[in-house]
């Protein structure tokens, strides 16, 4: 069986000469790097502050708790650790997590049996592409204990039907059905006080021009007619049509966002503000602008990208991280392009060393399925 490449996000430095183990982060000596690494790994395991006595039992090189406390004080002064309570152990700051991810974290290759299991979960046999992508998102959610997200490629299938449904308060639902049975729903803004007849007229007008055409072809035909004033539509109806077509804009890139396992982010949260922040994040993720932003983030590097806290620009809340990889079509060579993205959003204590190679390999499997 072909073995896929190792994940493309590799440790920044890997040293094997240190008595504390490989991986020396820039700006840290080997003792500080070892303590930071062990502290973050314990934080990922437990989510609890880590004390000097616990670290002294975990470090591969014997250090007294007093020595460890001195080093931890230096790391705290450098902005890499903080104490959540007086006399408590220490937790990594977002800066400390970033240093850990960039310079200390090591990624192992996925075992063959795990790669086979991922490929089997993502197999498209007897399922639609949408169902396959939803299954991949659910799988990542379960493995990471976080929310799985997939920016699904826009369908290239000919269109069958489009319908506008009034939602009230200046909003309408656009339902698009393709010839292969895929259904996409989007909410759009419509002029206040728009009569229901305008939505019916917009749907009838588009359906008369959709049959056998892709979305891009239909958009070109409609915009050409409107530009040449060859329609009998009133201005309000034209606004609805333009809004309905524009919601699928983006030059062929991701068409829908699939979220799975959102409840995992809301578990064990007793602060109302944190729950409200995460609910606002889910609403933001479902906008077209955010989907395009996700694609932009995914293609910043060659492989998996890790964003801690507000680094992605998608959410302001501390305590959340996003791991995302681009989905490239399976053509290879100069014709290969990014058609979607896949990853997870979870607490900063997700197991990066575990989930990064899983996200990377899943993105490769989906890319091959897309051909």
N, C-alpha and C positions, 0 to 999 in steps of 0.2 A: 504494500500500500504506500502511496506517495505521502511523504511527511511534509507538512506545510512549514514555511520558514518560521523561525522564532519570532515572537512579537517584536515589532519594530521600535517600540519604546524601551530602550535599554538603559541600565544604570549609567549615570554620567561618568563615574569612575569606579573601577574595580581593582582593589589592591589585595594581594594575597600574603603580603609580608608582615602585616600588622598582627601582633599577638592577640588583638581583640577580634580578628576576623576580617574578611574582605569588605570593601566599600568605605572609602574615606570621603566624607562630604567636603566640598570646598570651604575653607575658613575654619575647619575644625581639626584638632589634633586627633590621634587615634583613640585616645581615652574618651574625649567628648563625643566622637562619632559613635563609639560602641555603646555609650550610655544612652544617647539619643535614639539609636536604633532599637535597643532593647525596650526602652520606655514606650516608644511608639507601637512596637509589636505587642506589648502587654496591653496598651490602651485599645488596640484593635480587638484583642481577645476579650477584654472585660468591660471596656467603656468606663472604667473607674480610675481615679488618680493613682499614680504609682509612687511608692515610697522607696527610700534608699535601701532598706533591708530586703525588700522584694527584689530589687535590682541586683544586690550583692549575691543573691542565690542564682541569678540567671546569667550573669556575665561569665564569659568563658575564661577570663583572667581574674584572679582573686583581687578584689579591692574592698577595703573596709567601708562600712556604711558612712563613716565620717568623711572619707575621701570622696565618696559618691555624692554626698550632700554638697560638698564644696564645688564639685563639677556641675551639679544641677543648678547651684546658685549662679555660676558663670553662664550657663545656658539660659537661665531665666533673665539675667541681665542683658543677654544678647537678643532677647525677644523670641526665643525658640520654645520656652516652656512658661507655664504660669501656674499659680496655686489657686484653685477654685475657692478654698476656704483656708483660714488661718490654721496652721499646724497640719494641713492635709498634705497628701502627696502632690505630685505635679502632673499636669496634662500638657500635651503639645499644643502650641499655638498654630494658626494656619500657616505662618511662616515656617515653623518647625516641621509641619507636615510636608510643606513644599520642598524643604531641604532633604527630608527623608525620601520623598518620592524621586527627586532628581539625582540624589547622590548615594543613597544607602539601600534603596529597595532593589531586590534581585528577583528576576522572573525565571521560573523554571519552565521547561517545555511540557506541554500537556501530554499525559500518558496516552498511548494509542487507544486504549479502551475508552477513555474519556472523549477523545476526538470522534471515535465511532458513535458514541452515544449522542453527541451534539449533532453529528450529521444525520443520525436517525430521527432525532426530534424535529429537525428542519426539513426532512424529506418531503417533497411536494406531491408525492403519489396520491392521487385521489382528492387532493385539496386545492383550493384556489390559492393564488399568490398571497392574497390578503390574509387568509387563514394561516398560511405558512409563516408569514412575518409576525402575526399575532402570537403564534406558538413560540417563535424565537424570543419575542419580548417577554412572554410568560416564563420561559426557561431561565432567562437572565435574571428576572426578578427573583425567582426561587433560589438561584445559586448565590446571588449577591445579598439577599435580604433587603432589597431596595426596589425602587420602581424601574421596570424595564421600559425603554423607549425605542421606537423604530420610526425613522422618517422613511416612509414607503415610496418607492419610485412611482412617478406618474405613469399611469397606464397609457400605452401606445395603441391600444385596441380602438377600433372604430366605435363611435358613439351610437347609442340606441334611443335614449330618451332623456329629457331634462324637465324638471318641474319646479315651480316656485310655490312655497307654502307660507302664508302669512303667519307670523308669530306675534304680531302686535308691537306697539311702541317703537315703530320705525325699524323693525327687523323682519327678515324673511329667511326661510330655510331653502337652500338650493339642493336638490337631489339630482345627481347625475348617474345614469346607468350606462355601462358600456356593453358592446356586443358580446363580450365574454362573461357577462353576468356580474362584473364588479360594480359596487354601489358606493358612491362617495357623497357625503353630506357636508355642507358648509353653511354657516350663518353669515348673512350680509346685512349691511345697513341700507335701508331704502328711504325715499323721501317721506317725511311725516304726512299722514293723511292720504297715503297712496290708496286708491280704490282697488278692491280685489280684482276687478276686471283687468287692471294693468298687469297683474301677475299672470293671469290666464293668457292675455294677449302676448306677453313676453315668452311664455312657454310655447305657445302655438307657433310663434314666429321662428323660434330657435329649432323646434322639432322638425319644421318643414325644411330646415337646412342642415340638420345633423346627420341624417341617415348615410352610413357608409363613410363618413369623414372622421378623422381624428380630431381631437380637441383643437390642435393648432390649425388644422385646415379649416375647421368650422369658424374659429375666431377670425382667421384671415378673410373668409368670405363675408362674414357679418360686418366686420369693420370696413371692408371695401364698399359694401352697399351703403352703409351709413355715411361714409365719407363722400360718396357720390350722390347723396340725397335720393336714393332709389327706394326708399321705404315710405310706407304710409303710417308709420308709428308716431305717436305723440312724444313729446320730450320726456315725460315721466317714464314711459315704457322703455325708451331708449336708455335712460339712466339705469333702470333695473337690469336690462340686458348687459350693459357694460359692466355693472357691478358683479353680475353672475359669472361672466366670463373672466373678469379680472381676478376673482378669488382663486382661480387655478393658474395664475400667471407664474412665471419663473423659468421659462426657457427649457422646459422638459425635466427639471429637477423635481425633488420630492413632492408628491401630491398629497399625502395624508400623514398624520402623526398617529401612531398606535402607542397607547400607554397601557401598561399592565402592572399590577401589584402596587397601585397607589396607596392602598391601605397600609402597606409595610412602613411607609414614611410617617404615618399618623399613629403608629403603635407606641405605647409607653410615653405619650406626651401629655403632661399635665398643665402645660402653659397654654392658655387660650391664644395668645399672640403667635406662638410657634405654629399652632394648628392653622390659624388664619393665614399666616405667611405661606405655608405649604399649599393650602387651597388656592391662594392667589397664584402660586407658581404653576399649578396644573392648568388654571385658566389661561395663563400667559403662554404656556407651551402649545396650546391648541390654535394659536393664531398663525397665519401664513408667514408673517414677518419673522416670528420666532423659529419656524421650521427652516426658513432660508438661513437664519443666523446659525442654527444648529449645523447645517451643511457647511457653512463657512468655517465654523470651529473645527469640524471633522477633517477638513482638508488643509488645515494649517501645517500639519506635518505628514510624514509618510504613513504613519500608522495610528495607533491608539493615542488619544490625548486625555490628560487628566487635568481637571479644573477644580480647584479647591476654593470653597467660599464663593466670593463674588468675582473670581477671576474670569468666568465665562461671560459675564455681563447679562446673563439670563435671570439671575436672582440675586437679591441683596442679602439674604439671610446667611448669617454665620452658621456653621454646623452642618452644611451640606456640601457634597462633592459630586462631580459628574465625570464619568468615564465614557468616552465616545470614540467610535471608529468609523471611518468612511466605508460605505458599501460601493465597490467598484464593479462595473459589469464584467463579465467573464471573457471579453474579447481579447484583452491583452494588447501589448504593444502601444502604438501611437493612438489607436482607436479606443483604448480603455478610458473610461471617464467615471467620475463619481456620480452615482444615481440616487444615493440615499445615505442614511447614517443609522447606526445602532449603538446602544449603550445602556447605562444605568444612571439614575440619580438617587443618591442615598446619603446617609450620615457620613461625616468625615472619617468615621472609624470603620468604613467598609474595608474588607481585606483586599487591598490593592494588588498584592503579589499573587493572589488567587484569581481575582476577577479580570485583571488586564489581559492575560493570555486567553481567557475564555471569550471575552468580547472580541479580541483580535481574530481568533479562529472562527467564531460564529459569523463575523463580517465576511470572512473569506468563503465560508460555506454558502452564505446567501448570494454572494457575488457569482459563484460558480452556477448556482441554480438559475440566476437571471440570464446566464449565457452571454 
